[in-house]
């Protein structure tokens, strides 16, 4: 079997013989002696505690100490160091987690994420509640590939499990403080207390603050700053030697400016004062990222004679407000802001039985969850930004097929807009656009017949430019005044999910194990959609003669149009732009259900005590959902469930007396009905979530080497080749196969190659204690930055972090100096976005060079 990729003139191949050679080499070397040793990592990827090297799943695991050394504060930071994983998030309230190219970028609530995030065994249903500070965390496990059997629905891409530190049987306290540039100040205060012989408590309080790393040239509000507080408390009770009762509670506050997005259109950058994507910026919509989140869980574990019973009961929720500047500029003719309001609660219950004998390890479980939510999406425009949209639509039509890039077309549209203003044609583009909409909906026929035009003459027969000029009497002053224009969509959801599952591992021989797992999942969803477009267009007519055109373009005759001031003609709501039926308000109540039987089949063979290989065939399931912005006639408001099948061959090895750890994996997956969010449609584009098919193949390698007692080296590499094999076309909103097919194109945001390398050297001091120096280097290949425009490619980039630390002899004090992005690389995280609809595409950036100091004291 061979996996090939051929993109941009590059040819690479990975063969199973490569993995076979690796097995042979590692088996031969496994008996060699070595001095240093790598610490064992225990994970719970299979719902039981196991050595990472014994689990036949591709896992990247990070301990709390290793994440602290890497400078990792959240999941987005962690993604940079994880092979096959991208977490390029500019805002924690709309995170996107991509594992091997699988993600769902829906920022509303009609769908579910494709990568499941668990906190202490509890699923977090919404992305806005998933991104949490990684303070006082025991470890994070990133499981790659479908994890439907053990982790359930919505784990088609993989699962991320965050495990916080449990209370301990000791009295300790710890204070961590950080200070850095851009006003960075953060602290973590940890208390652990043994309250009695069998009762222990733990409390964590964390704060993190940082100013914006660039200045707003247009307004005084901050963008891209950080201000969070997180509180966690846990209580562990052991009433008997066989019983453990663990209660956890957390509360988080976020109150900061949202993402820093800057325009990438040269003319708009110049109008803002010469800024670029990586310099200072100019925004006119205040950015807000505000969230209150809370959660509680009760875990009960009891060991019976032949099995262990586990119950996890949890209740979580959050309220969030995210407001962003979508156009990345302060130009009033391109004003486009958005806001999302969320109110979500979820209850979940899981029961699980685990047992083991000499030849059999098994798990049986059942789970139920219910999520209730409300979500509002608001969009803020002006009449001027609607004019810019109409101009951009005209430019795209005029230059179609001319070979211009999207950025060049946006620049041409800006120049055209300025020429129209100078020529006294402000409002002409919206007038033409509105007249076309009125013709399509039949409102133009009603208008001209009310003027006494014979019914044998229809609006489509009239000279389009002349009729648009008639409408400018009311529309032109409305556009020039930059009249506010707001739109709103309100969703509610009531989602229920139930599942039963079983997983068993048989030891067929002393070296060969067979794992079989299966899960049945049933999801039910009730969903409502209310769209309100209550703005009114000022209709007035200039008056004059209008040509009636023959099919061949000749003038048949002329009709006279009277001059009618605004107010005499009834103003028209712009609902025709969003609903072909002409109804400006849409109210739908929807219900649907999905079910699936998913599973896994794994064979693992242990060549000796240090080398294990496995072959895995697994599938996953993600329930269908509803388009949160469905308004066009002929579009099914629901979309199908996702299904993915993944074939994987892996190697796990611990060599040279556990001085070297080498893990590798080669995989290929086939994705059916991938839920893909895209900004499409005509005459006005909208966000639609449709189904597509995709496939991917790749390889991942991870190595750790305790070279000496003082030197530790680690690295990883991932190769990923993805492409769409089917991309659903929605003809009823104006799509065509030639214009919108993505077949053969790679998935957005997925680099083909990515590697990390780390080295840490530690000196023992003569007076006790130690000093260490650590360096981390990451290189990420170029990737497609926008689904709407695959030609927008984000360049490859490199990141380097350095850290120098000191620990006292008593281990009571620690201090460190650190620098992140040492070379101050200018890195774009993503292009396009909603602002592209009006010809004002923005980009967001990674952090510039950051530096600071950490200090820790333990009591």
N, C-alpha and C positions, 0 to 999 in steps of 0.2 A: 504494500500500500504506500502511496506517495501523496504528499500534500504540496501543491504548487501554487505559486502566486506570480503574477506578471502584471505589474502596474508601473506606469511611468518609466518604462524601459528597464525595470529591474526584474531579475529572475532569481528566485530562491527556491529551494526545495528542502523538505525534511522527510526522511524516510524512517521506517521502523527499524531498518538496519542500524541507524544511528543509535537508537535506544538500545538495541541488542548489544552493540559494541560497548555502550556505557555499562550495561549489566555485567558483561564479561570482565571489564576492567575493575569495576567496583567490587565484584566478588573476589577477584584475585588479590586485591589490595586490602580487603577487610581484616585480614589477620595481622597486618603490620602493627608494630608498637609505636606509641607516641606519648609525649609527656602531658600536654594540656588536654582538657576535656570540655566539651560543650554541654551546658546545662540542659537537662531534660525539660521539655515543655509539655504540660498536660492540657488536653483540650477535651471539650464535650460535644464534638461535632456529631457523634452518633448517640447523643442523649445518655452517655455514660463517660466517666472519666477514663481517658486513655492517653498513652504516650503519643504525641503527634506523629512519630515515625511508624506507629502501628496502625494508623487509620488509612484505609484505601480511598482517600478523597484528596483532591488537590486543595491544600489549605495553606494560607499564609497567616501565621500567628505572631502577635506582637505582645510582649509583656509590658506592664506599666513602666518598668525601669528603662526598657529599650525605647519606648515612645518618648520618655522624658529626655533621653540622650539625643534622640533625633530632632527634638524641638517640636514634636507633634502635639497639637492642642485640640484637634477635632478630626473627623473622618476625612475632610477635604485634604488636610495635611497628609494623612496616612496614605491616601491614594497615590501620591507621588512616589512612594517607596514600594508599592505593591505591584508585582508583575501581572499583566493582564487586566489591570483595574485602573479606571479613570474616575476621579471625583472632582471634576473641574467646576466648582460651584462658586459663583460670585455672590450668592446670598444664601444663608443657612435656612431661610424660610421657603426657598424653592430649590432644594438640592436635587442633583441628578447623580445617581450612582450607576456606573457602567462596569459590568464584569464581562470580560471577553466580548465586548461590543454590544451587550444586551442591556437595554435600558428602556424606560418609558419617560418621555419628557413632558407629560401632561401636567400643567401647573394648576389645573382645576381639580374637581373632585369626582368627575365622571368615570375615572379609571383608577386602577391601583398601580403601585410601583412594581417593577419587574425584579428588583433586588430587595429581598426582605431584610429589614433591620430589626434585630431583637436586642432588647436590653434586659439582662438577667432572665432570659427565657421568655420574655413577654414581647409579642409582636407590636411594633409601632406602625399603625396603619397609614399615617400621612407623613409625607416628607417634611412638612413644616414642623413636626414634632420629633423628628428622628435625629437631627443634627444637634448633639449635646456636647458640652465640654468634656474632655477625657481626663478628668482629675480624679484621683484615687481609684483608678481602674486597675484591676488585676491583669486583664489581658483583653485583646480584641482578636477574634477569629474571623478571617475572610474565607468563606467556602465558595469555590468556583464551580460553575456548572449547575444544572438543575438540582435542587435539594427538596423536591416535592414530597418525598416519602416521609422524612423525619421532620422537616420544617414547614411543610404544608404549602398552601396556595401562595401565589405571588413570589415564588422563589425560582422562577424560570431561569434567570441569569445567575443566581447564586444567593447567598445569605451572608449577612454581617452580624456577628454576635458580640455584643459588648458586655463584659462581665465585670461588675464592680467588686471591690474588695469586701469580703464578709467581716463581721466583727470577730475579733480574736480573743483568746483567753490571756489577755495581758492589759496593762495600763500604759498607754503610750500617747504622745501628742507630737505633732509635727507642724511646722510652719514653713511654707515655701513662698518666697517673694521674688518677683521679677520686675526689673525696670529696663526700659529701652528707649530707642529713638521714637519720634512721633508721639511723645507723651505716653509711651507704653508703661502701664502699671498693673500688675496682677498679683493675686495672692491665693494660696490654698491653705486652709486651716483644718487639720485633721485631729480628731479625738477618738481614742479607743479606750473603753473602760470595761473591766470585768466587774459586773454588778453583784454577782453571787457565784456560787460554785458552778451553776449551770445556766447563767444568764449573762450575755455580753452585749454591749452597745457600741455603736460607731456613728460619728457625726462628721460631716464634711461641709465646709463653707468655702466657695470659690468666687472670686471676682476677676474680671478681665476688662481692662479699659485701654483704648488707644485712639489717638486723634486721626483724622484723615491724613493721607500721605501726599495730598495735592491740594491746591487752593481753588475755590470756586470764584471765577473772575466776574460772574454776573450777579450772584446773590450771596448772602451771608450764612446760609444753612450748610451744615456739614454733610459730606457724602463719603461713604466707605469707612467710617469710624467704627469702633467697637465699644460696647458697654453691656456686659452681661453679669448676672449674679446667679449662682446655682447653690442649692442647699440639698444635702442628702442625709438621711438618718436611717439606721437599720438596727434591728434588735434580734439577736439570736438566742433562742431558748432550747435547751436540751433536757426535756423532762425525764427522759430515760436514756440509757446508753445507745438505744436503737432508734431514737426519735430526734428529729431536728425540725424546729419551727422557726422560720426566718421571715420577719416582717421588714419591708423596705418602703420608704417614702421619699419623694423628691419634689422640689419646687424650683422653678427657674424663671428668671426675669430677663428679658432682652429689651433694650430701649436705645436704639442707635439709628444712624443714617444707613440707608440701603446701599446697594451696589453702585460703584463708580463706573458709569458707562459713558464713553466719549464718542463723538461722531467720527466716522472714518471718511466722510465726504470732504475733500479738500476745500471746496468753496465755503462750506459751513464752518470748517475749522478756521478759515481766514476771517469770516464774519464774526467769529467769537474772539478774535484777537490773536490769531496765529497759533492757537494751541494745536497739539496733535494728541494721538491716543495716549501717549506716555508722558505728556506734560500736564500743566494745569488745565482746568476744564471750565466749562460754562454751562450750567444747567438752570432751568427755570421752574421745574416741578420739584417741590421739597420731597426729599427721600425719607422714608420712614420704615423702620424694621422693629416692630413692637410685638412681643409675645410674652404671655404668662402661661406656663406649662406646669402640670402637676401629675403625679402618679403614685399609686400604692400597689403593693403586691404582697401576697401571703403564700409562702412556699412551705409545704409540709412534706417531710421525707421520713419514712419509717421502714426499717429493715426487718422483714419477716425472715423466717428460717431459710426459705428457698427463693425469695424474690424481694425486691424493693418497690415500695409504693411511693409515688410522687404526685402531689397536687399543687398546682400553681393557679391562684386566683388573682386577677389584676383588674384595676380600674385606672384609666389614664384619660387625660384630656388637655386641651389647650385653647386659648383664644389668641388670635394673631391678626396683625394688620401690617401689610406690606405695600408700600407705595414707592413707585419708581419713575424716573424720567426715561421714557422709552426712546426718545429721539437723540439724546446725547448732545444737545445744543440748546442755547438760550435764544435762538432766533425765534421771534414771536410767530413767524409764518410757518413754523414747523413744530409748534407745541403739541406734545403728545405725552400724556402721563397716564399711568394706570395704578389701580389700587385693588388689593385682594383682602377680604375680611373673612376669617375662618373662626368657627366655633365648633369644636369637635370633642366628643367623648367616646370612649370605647370600653367595653367589658369583655373579659376573656376568661375562660376556664379550661384547664387541661388536666387530665388524669393520665397517669402513666405507670406501667408495671415493667420492671427490668429484672431479668433473671440470668443466671449463668451456671453452667456445669463444666465438666472437663472438655466436652465436645460441642457445647451449644451456648451461645449468648443470644438473648432475645429481648425484644421490646414490643409492648402492646400499648396503644394509647387512644384516647378520644379527646376531642377539643371542640369548643364552641366559642364564637365571638360575635359581638354585636357592636356596630359602629353607627352613631348618629351624628349628623353634621349639617352645618349650614355654611354656605359659601357665597360670597358676593364678589363679582368682578365689575369694577367701574373703569371706564375709559374717559379721559379728559382731553378734549380737543378745543380748537377754536375754528371759526369760519375760515380763518387764514390757513390753518393747517389742512382743512378740507380742500381748499384751493390748491395747495401744494400737492396733495394727493391726486387731484384731477389732472394737474399738469404732468406729474410723473407718469400717470397712466397713459396720457397722450404721447409722451416721449417714448415710452416702451413700445407702443404700437407703431410709431413712426420709424423707429430705428431697429425694429425686429429683424434679426438675421444679418445685421450689419457688422457683427463681430465685436461690439463694445462690451466691456465688462460691466457688471452691475454698478460698481462704484463710478465708472465713467458716465453711465446713464443717469445716475443720481446727480452727478456734477452738471451734466447737460440740463437736467430738469431745473436745477437751481438757477443756472444762467438764463434759461428760458423764462422762468418766473420773474427774474429781475427785469428782463426786457419788456415783459407784459406790464409790469408796474410802471416802468418809465413811459410806456406807450399808452397809458390810460386804459389798459385792458384788464385791470384787476376785477376778478369775478367772472371773466369770460369762460374759464375752464370749468368752474362749478356750474355755470349756467348751461353749458353744452352737456355736461355730465347729467345734470338733473333732467334736462329735456329728453335725453336718451332713455333715462329711467322711466319717465312719464310715458313715453311711447311704448316701452316694453310692457308696462302695467296697464295701459289703456287710459290712464288719467289725462294724457295729452288729447285724446279724442274727445273726452268730456269737456276739456277746456275750450277747444276751438269751436265745438258745437254750441257751447254757451255764448259764443260771440256771434252766432248766426251763420256760421259757415255751413254750406249744404252738407247733408250727411253722406253724399257721394264722395266727398273729399275727406280722407283720413289724415291723421297727423304724420304718418310715415311718408305721405306724398309731399309734405311741405319742405321747403329749403331748410335744412338742419341749422346751418350757421345763422340764417336770418331769424329763425325762431329762438335760438339761444340768445341772440342779441336783444330780442324782445324781453326776455326774462331778466336781463341785466339791470333793468330799472329798479327792481327790488333787491336783487342779489348783490350787485356791486357794492353799494354802501354797507350792506350786511357783512361782506367779506372784509372790506377796508377797516371796519370797526373791530375786527378780530373778536366777534361775538362768541361767548363761551358756548361750547357744545359738549354735553355729557351723555354718556350711555351707561346702562346698568344691566347686569344679568345676575339673577338670584337663583341658587340651587339649594336643594335639600337632599339628603340621602339617608336612608335607613338600610344598612347592609348587614345581613346575617350569614354566617358561615359555620358549617359543622363538618367534622371529619372523624373518621376512624382509621387507624393505621397499625401495621405490624411490620417488624423487621427482625430477621434472624440470621445469625452467622453459624454455619456448621463447619467443624473441623473435619474435613473429609479424610485427611491424613495428618501426620505431624507437621507437614509443611504447607498444605493446601487448604484454604478456607473458601467456602461459598456463602455469599450473602444474598438474601432475597428479601426485598421490601415492597410493600404495596400500601397505598393510601386511597381511600374513597373520600372525595370532597364534594359538598353540595353548597352552592352559594345562591342566595336570594337577595335581590336589590330592588328597593323602591326609590324612585328618583323624581324630582320635580324640577322644572325649568321655567323661569319667568324672565322674559326679555322685555325691557322697556326702552323705547326710543321716542321720547316725548318732546323732542325739539321740533320747532316749526320753521319752515322756510318762508321768508317774506316774498309773496308773489305779487308782482306788478308787471305791467306791460308798457313798453316805450311807445308803441303805436307806429304805424307805417305800413308799407306794402310788402307782402311776402309772396315769393314765387311758389307756384304749384308745379311740381316736377313730374315729367313723364318717365317711364322705366328706362328710356334710353338717355336720360339726363337732360333732355330739352325742357324748356319752360312751356307748360300748357297754358297757363293763365296766371293772374295775380289775384290775391284777396287782400282786402284792407283789414288791418288789425287796429282797433281803437286804443288810444292811450288810457290806461286804467291804473290809477294809483294803488299803492299797497293798502289793504284794508277793504277795498271793494271786492276784490277776489279773495275767497277764503284761503288762508295760509295752508300750506300742505305739510303734513308730517312726513318725515324722511323714512318712514317705515318701509317704503317701497325699495329702499336700498338693501334691506336685510330680509325681507319676506316677500316672495313673489306674489303672494295673494293680496298685497297691499295693506295688510293688517300690521300696524306699528307695534303691537304688543302680542307676545306669544306666551301662552301658558299651557304647559304640558305636564301631565302626571304619567310616569312610565314605570313599568314593573317588568322584570325578567328574571330568569334563573338559569344557572349553569351547573353542570356536575361533571366529574371526571374521575377516572381510575388511573392513577399514576404509580410508578414504581421504579425499582432499580434491581439490577443483577450484577454482582461483582464476584470475580475470582481473584484471590490474591495468593501468591506463592512466596514463601520465605526460603530463599536460597541458603541462608545461614542465619545466625543471630543478628547480623548487621545489614542484610540486604533483603528487601522485599519488593516484588513487582505486583501490579494489579491491572486487570482489565475490567472496565465498568461500562455498562449500558444503562442509562437513566433517562427518564423523561420527566417533564414538569408541566404544570398547568397554571394559568392565570385567568381568572374569570373575565368575562366580557364586561361591558359597561355602556355608558351613554355619553353622547356628545353634549358637552356643557353649553355649546353655542349653536346647537342645531336650530336653524330657522328657515333654511331654503326648502322649497317644495321638492318632493321626490327623493329626499335623503332619509334613510333609515336612522332614527335617532340612536339606536343601539348598535354595538359592534360585537364581533365574535370573540370567543375566548382564544387565548394564546396556547399553543402547544409546542414544545421543543423536545427533540430527542438528541442525546449527546453520547457519543462513543469516545472513550478515553482509555489510554494506556499509560501507566505511570510507574515510576521507580522511586523508592525511598531507601536511603542508605545512611548508615553511620559508620565511618571508616576510621582507621588508625586509632583504635581504642576510643572512639567517639571524639576524636580531635577534628574530624572533617564530617560535615553533614551535606550530602548531595541529594537533592530531590529533582525529579524531572517529570514532565507530563506532555503527551501529544494528544490532541483532541480534534474532533470534528463534530459539528452540530447542524441540525436542520430545523429551521424555525417556521412554523405555520401560523398564519394570522397574527403576525407581529403587530401590536397596536402602535401606530405611528402618528404623532401629532404634526400637522403641517399647516402653514398659512397659505391657503389657496382660495380660488374662486373668482368669479367676475359677476357683476361689475365691481363689487367691493369684496376684497379678500377677507376671509374669516378663518378662524382656527377650527379645523376638522380633524377628528381622530378616526382614522380608517385602518383597515387591515392590510398588511403586506407579508410577503414571505422573504426569508433571508437564510443564508447559510454562512458558516464560518469554520475556519480551521486554523490551528496554530500550535505553538509549543511554548512551554515555560520551563525555566531552569532556575534553581535556587541553590546556592552553595554557602556554607559557613565553614571557616577554618580557624581553629585556635592554633595559630602557627607556633607560638611559644606561650609561656605563662603570662607574658606581657603584651603580646601582639595578637589582635583578633581582626580577621578580615572576612567580609561577607559581600555577596553580590547576587544579582538576579537579572535575568533576561527574559523577555517575552516577545514572541512573534505572533501576529494576528492578521489574518486575511479574511475580510468580510465582504459580502455583497448582497444586494437585493436580487431576488430571483422572481419576484412578482410585486408590483406596486399598483394598488387598486386606483383606478381612475374614476372620478366622480363627474360624469358628463353633465349632470343636471346643474352644476355650478360653473360650467364653462370650461372644464378641463378637456384637453385633448391628449391622446397617447404620445404624440410627438413632443408636446411641450412639457409634459409632466411625468413621464415615465422615468423611474430611477433604477430600472433593471440594469444590473451590472455595476452599479456604483457602490462604493464602500459605505458602511454605516458612518454617520456623523460622529466626530469626536473620538474615533478609534485609530490610534497610531499603529502603523504596521510593525514598528520595532520600538523597543523601550528597554533600557537597562539602567541598573543602579549598582554602585560599588561603594563600599564603606570600609574604613580602616580605623582602628582604635589602638593606641599604645598607652600602656600604664606603667609608671615608675613607682616603685616602693620607696618612700622617703626614710632616711636613716632615723629620724626622730619619730617615725610612725606615720601612718596615713599614706596617701598616695596622690599622684597627679596623673591625669590622663589627657590625651589629645585625640580628638576624633574628627574625621572628615567624611562627608557624604557627598556623592556626586550622582546626578541623574541626567540622562539624556533621553529625550522623547522625540520620536519621529514626527514629521508633518502629518496633518490630519485634516479632513474636510471640516469646515467650520460652520456650515449652514446647510440644512436639508433643502431649503428653497433655492440655494445657489451653490451647487457642488464645486463650482470653479473657485469659490472663496476658500482657499487652503490656508490653514494656520501653519506658519513655518515651524520647523523643528526648533527645539530649544534645549538649553542645558541649565542646570541649577547646581550650585555648590554651597554646602553649609559647613561651617567649622565650629568646633566647640572645644574649649580647654577647661577642665574641671579639677577641683581639689576636694579630697575627703580627709577629715581629721582622723587621728589614730583611734579615737573613741567612737568614730562614726556619728558623733553628735552634730557635727557641723559639716556642711558642704557648700561649695561656691563654684560658680562657673561663669566664664565669659563666652559669648556666642555671636556668630554672624550668620545670617541666612541670606541666600542669594548674594554670595560674596562678590561676584563680578558685576552686580547690579544689572543683570540681563533685563531687557525690555521684552516681555512675553505677553502675547495676547492669549486670553483664555477662550474667547469665542467671538464670532462675528454675526452680524445680522440681528435677528430678533424682531419684535413687533414693529419697531421704528422703520423697518424696511418697507412697510406698506405705504408709507408716505414719502419714500425717497430719502430717508434720513437714517441709514443704517448705523448703529453704534457698535462698539466693541468694548469688552471689559478686559482688564489686565490683571496679571499676577502682582504680588507685592514687590516693590523695589527692594533695595538692600535694607535689611533690618538687623540691628545689633542691640545687644543689651547684656545684662548680668542676672544670674540667678543666685539666690542664697537660701539655704535650708538649715533649720535648727530643729533637732529632735530632743524631746524631753523624756 
